[in-house]
Amino acid sequence: MGVKLTPLLSPEVQNLSKLARKKIVVDGCNLLFKYFMKIRKLGKILYDSNGDPAAHIIGFFYFIINLMERQIRPIFVFDGYPPREKREKSPIKIQRLVAAWKYYKTQAKHPAERRSLYEDPLFLYDKIISELQNFVRLMGCPVVRGISEGEAQGAWLVREGNAYGMISRDQDSLLFGCPRVYKEFNFKTESCIYYDLNAHLQRWGITHRQLVDIAILIGTDFNEGIKGVGPKTALQLIRKYGQLEDIPKERIFPINKGEENYRYQDFPFDIDRLRSLFLKPPIIKIKPSFQAPNTKYLRYFLRKKGWGLQRIDRGISRLKLAFRRLPYKQASLFTYI
């Protein structure tokens, strides 16, 4: 879901040529959900001949090829284990997931049986993430599974100079401190939407920490916001009072008429804990390394998915040509052919 900062943001349209010769982090989970919603058949999940979901493989395959053809090198990050504020504390869900995996491995041999399993979003997500990471590696892209939030891991990679920016539809990337965020890639118009974090902070006259306070007031994936406080009001309050703790309670918890001896309530969340989730999130200190596409096993993988040889060969030919033109020193493509 993410925080809703849209009324405050001033996005720019940028030509994709400005990202040429750069490494870009891609929020893998975010992209996965996009393709699940976009690539469908008669409004339902698209399946391959084995009864497994297919939309994400199609989407990622051509997205990676299109990036490489524009000399953009992607690094994929995926979510790890969500913090306690985000996950639902239900052991029943874990039991359901374990049972689903057991059934999948021992009994679900027919495509129809597999499809029934994928009606469970919990199992669908778990199964696909595992497969998708292996597929992305076959295409020559590094994969980093974060300790917790993938966007936090991606933002750290950018700040450390391992990448130039991050592709994500969620605005949480800005809260995690990613200086450059991109979305809505259009390969026909050669354009995308771009957010510059530092430019926005200067325009608003606030710090990154204060932006996090604004988000907490509005509501994030980790907390419900304060009722009646939207993005513009939150910005005004933080600019005037500096931080959440200094905002007078009567400004955000108004007293009802007729009530006597009313005691203003405290914030219904742990401010320091919420701040730390964005300002000091758990991350893996890693420098991703690139490999050549493993076209031999990539072809085998796509054949098992029921893709036709002609379609596979066209895509892999594009991938190989794009790889050769990438401006980086790397292993020979022919190692894997």
C-alpha positions, -999 to 999 in steps of 0.1 A, spaced: 0 0 0 25 26 11 21 61 24 0 86 4 22 116 -3 8 123 -38 -8 158 -30 26 170 -19 48 156 -47 58 173 -79 68 144 -102 89 150 -133 88 133 -167 123 120 -176 136 105 -207 150 70 -203 182 80 -220 192 98 -188 194 64 -171 217 48 -198 249 34 -184 235 34 -149 226 6 -124 191 8 -111 175 -10 -81 141 -25 -89 115 -32 -62 108 -68 -72 77 -73 -50 62 -41 -63 68 -51 -99 54 -85 -92 20 -71 -80 19 -48 -110 21 -77 -135 -3 -98 -116 -29 -70 -119 -20 -60 -155 -13 -93 -174 -46 -113 -171 -69 -135 -191 -106 -126 -189 -99 -107 -157 -83 -137 -140 -48 -149 -132 -29 -161 -163 -17 -197 -160 8 -217 -181 2 -252 -194 14 -267 -161 -12 -248 -141 13 -224 -126 9 -185 -127 26 -171 -158 21 -133 -158 51 -124 -136 75 -144 -158 62 -127 -190 64 -93 -174 98 -97 -158 113 -113 -189 105 -84 -212 110 -57 -186 146 -68 -180 153 -71 -218 139 -36 -224 160 -21 -196 192 -38 -209 185 -26 -244 186 9 -231 219 1 -213 202 1 -179 215 -26 -155 189 -37 -129 195 -50 -94 164 -66 -79 155 -64 -42 127 -84 -25 111 -82 8 123 -104 37 103 -109 69 80 -80 76 83 -61 110 58 -69 137 38 -37 130 31 -50 94 26 -87 97 -6 -103 110 2 -122 142 -17 -153 133 -1 -188 137 -31 -201 117 -17 -185 86 17 -202 91 0 -235 95 -20 -230 64 11 -221 44 29 -252 56 0 -274 47 -4 -259 13 33 -265 5 30 -301 16 0 -306 -6 17 -289 -35 48 -312 -33 30 -345 -26 -4 -344 -43 -10 -314 -66 1 -331 -98 -27 -319 -121 -28 -283 -133 -63 -278 -119 -51 -289 -84 -23 -264 -86 -47 -236 -96 -69 -242 -66 -38 -237 -44 -31 -204 -60 -64 -191 -49 -47 -187 -15 -28 -154 -18 -4 -164 10 7 -196 -8 7 -178 -42 31 -151 -30 54 -175 -12 57 -199 -42 62 -172 -68 88 -152 -49 110 -182 -46 107 -191 -83 110 -155 -95 144 -148 -78 159 -178 -96 145 -167 -129 159 -131 -125 193 -145 -117 192 -166 -149 188 -133 -168 220 -120 -153 206 -97 -127 217 -96 -91 190 -104 -65 190 -92 -29 164 -105 -4 163 -79 23 161 -87 60 127 -69 61 114 -43 37 128 -45 1 125 -8 -4 147 -1 27 173 -24 12 171 -7 -22 173 28 -7 205 17 12 221 4 -20 214 37 -38 227 58 -9 259 36 -7 266 43 -44 258 7 -56 230 20 -78 218 53 -91 182 52 -82 153 28 -76 122 18 -96 91 15 -73 55 26 -75 53 30 -37 63 63 -22 78 45 8 111 45 -11 113 82 -3 107 76 34 135 51 35 158 79 21 162 69 -16 174 100 -33 160 92 -68 128 72 -74 113 62 -107 81 46 -118 57 42 -148 83 32 -174 70 36 -209 93 20 -234 72 33 -264 76 69 -254 110 63 -238 99 81 -206 92 75 -169 81 95 -138 109 107 -115 110 119 -79 140 138 -65 139 134 -27 164 162 -19 147 187 -42 114 180 -25 128 184 10 143 217 0 110 229 -16 91 219 16 118 233 39 120 201 60 145 173 68 142 136 59 133 129 96 105 154 94 92 138 63 89 105 82 70 124 109 46 136 82 41 101 70 34 88 105 7 115 109 -9 105 75 -6 67 81 19 42 68 21 4 63 31 2 100 5 25 116 -29 41 111 -28 78 107 -45 105 128 -81 108 117 -87 141 98 -50 148 92 -41 147 55 -8 153 37 -11 191 35 -22 195 71 6 172 83 32 192 64 19 225 79 20 210 114 55 196 111 69 228 95 54 248 124 62 226 154 92 207 141 84 172 153 55 150 163 61 153 201 59 191 200 25 193 182 -1 205 208 -26 177 213 -56 200 208 -44 205 172 -49 169 163 -73 155 190 -100 182 191 -123 182 221 -160 175 215 -184 203 224 -200 198 258 -174 175 272 -159 187 305 -126 177 320 -116 162 287 -81 147 287 -63 148 254 -51 114 244 -15 104 236 -5 93 201 -18 58 195 16 45 185 53 44 195 68 73 177 104 63 182 98 28 170 80 40 139 107 65 131 134 38 134 116 16 109 122 42 82 154 59 95 173 28 107 157 -2 91 175 -36 91 195 -41 59 221 -64 45 255 -47 37 262 -62 4 277 -51 -30 257 -69 -57 277 -85 -85 266 -90 -121 268 -122 -142 261 -130 -178 227 -143 -186 226 -181 -184 208 -186 -217 211 -224 -216 191 -228 -184 169 -198 -192 158 -216 -224 151 -248 -204 132 -228 -177 109 -212 -203 103 -244 -222 91 -260 -189 67 -231 -186 52 -240 -220 67 -212 -241 72 -219 -278 107 -222 -292 102 -193 -316 91 -169 -288 120 -180 -265 146 -176 -293 134 -141 -302 136 -130 -266 169 -146 -258 184 -131 -291 173 -96 -278 188 -104 -244 222 -115 -258 225 -85 -281 216 -61 -253 241 -78 -230 269 -74 -255 262 -36 -257 262 -31 -219 291 -7 -209 304 -28 -181 333 -53 -177 317 -87 -171 319 -124 -177 316 -136 -212 281 -143 -224 294 -174 -242 303 -190 -209 267 -201 -207 256 -206 -243 
